[in-house]
């Protein structure tokens, strides 16, 4: 292993010393050759990354529970540990982990995993073969899929990953022409809704629908934007069609506003049954002095993004306000030991102080967290005071108790919170748990 480590390190240093410059003087053929060479370097690096990620996933298998490598290191999944170790995106970490584990999770694709290992096929093409061929079934056993995968490898080296997927899906359709019901079921099971917060605080939604639900959403989209996009105009709807055509918003903005209004209106229909807590609300933090003087700005509780005073006043009109008092050390109100659980007002105070789960590198918002007694209620006689509590998401709350991590309050005013790893941890160093509440930081800064 020492030789492998030193070899990879030497290769990285050698590649890092290459300076890509003077491209303006390169001929067209030279430029294309350079792009091909750089792509080959990336393919080799991706292959190495996928093999390493696959081993990391094996040592962090779900059946190992908290004994797995990722959870012993304080991370929910091997992908999270990989992100923290490499600085990669969640998508990239998931990709190399998935490809690295092909031989274990999809044994009929062992020939594809071997091709990745020898760098004869890219990780992207390998993933396309996996997705296009799908899972074995009664009509298409694993042996038949293995043979199909081997055949696809012959052309995968010369095609882009998108075309490889198209070819793999055509092969599956040919092998299983009567399996429409199974494929419909698979498409249904693959539905997902992803919400991704971008660096500027805005949100990108990725919604994967099966063909049937996709047709319904497409119908709504067409109704909202059809006249703008050259769709048909009906005599009975001519006034509305003209309004859409004359609307100053872009087609994309118009569609976004329509779907947002549909979601917020739908959330108020039987809210106790559909969402459990009534219509969704926006929570913003601002000091009372700023709100009265109409100066400064607030912060969104969920993302900590700044919000103008004008927007806060508009939200206050529709949602009202809740007062939380902090002391000079940033600690909110106390209740003591008269009750076992933290009250709703204390939960609000903890949310403002912590900003969400305070575990290292966790971004779960306050609504996804549980209030943990730093001094255990039964064992230590812990008090239900906000200063002696901390917000942790369910996963990290379980990890703390099951693996015997500890949280200590330190500093002259005991306002610092430190995570203490259990004995035998790979990294025994205490980790400071800073609050992610920017609103509180600005309040303490004066």
SULPEWO-V660970 format. One record per run of one state. SS is the DSSP state (H for helix, E for strand, L for the rest). FROM is the first residue (numbers start at 0). LEN is the number of residues. Records with the same first field share a line. If there is no record, write none. Layout:
# SULPEWO-V660970
SS=FROM-LEN  FROM-LEN
This chain:
# SULPEWO-V660970
L=0-1  16-6  25-2  58-3  67-1  72-5  86-3  100-1  105-1  117-5  133-8  156-4  175-4  189-2  197-5  208-2  229-5  246-4  267-3  274-9  285-2  293-3  300-5  319-14  334-9  354-11  373-11  403-2  410-5  420-10  432-5  445-1
H=1-15  22-3  27-31  61-6  68-4  77-9  89-11  101-4  106-11  122-11  141-15  160-15  179-10  210-19  234-12  250-17  270-4  287-6  308-11  343-11  365-3  385-3  393-10  437-8
E=191-6  202-6  283-2  296-4  305-3  333-1  368-5  384-1  388-5  405-5  415-5  430-2
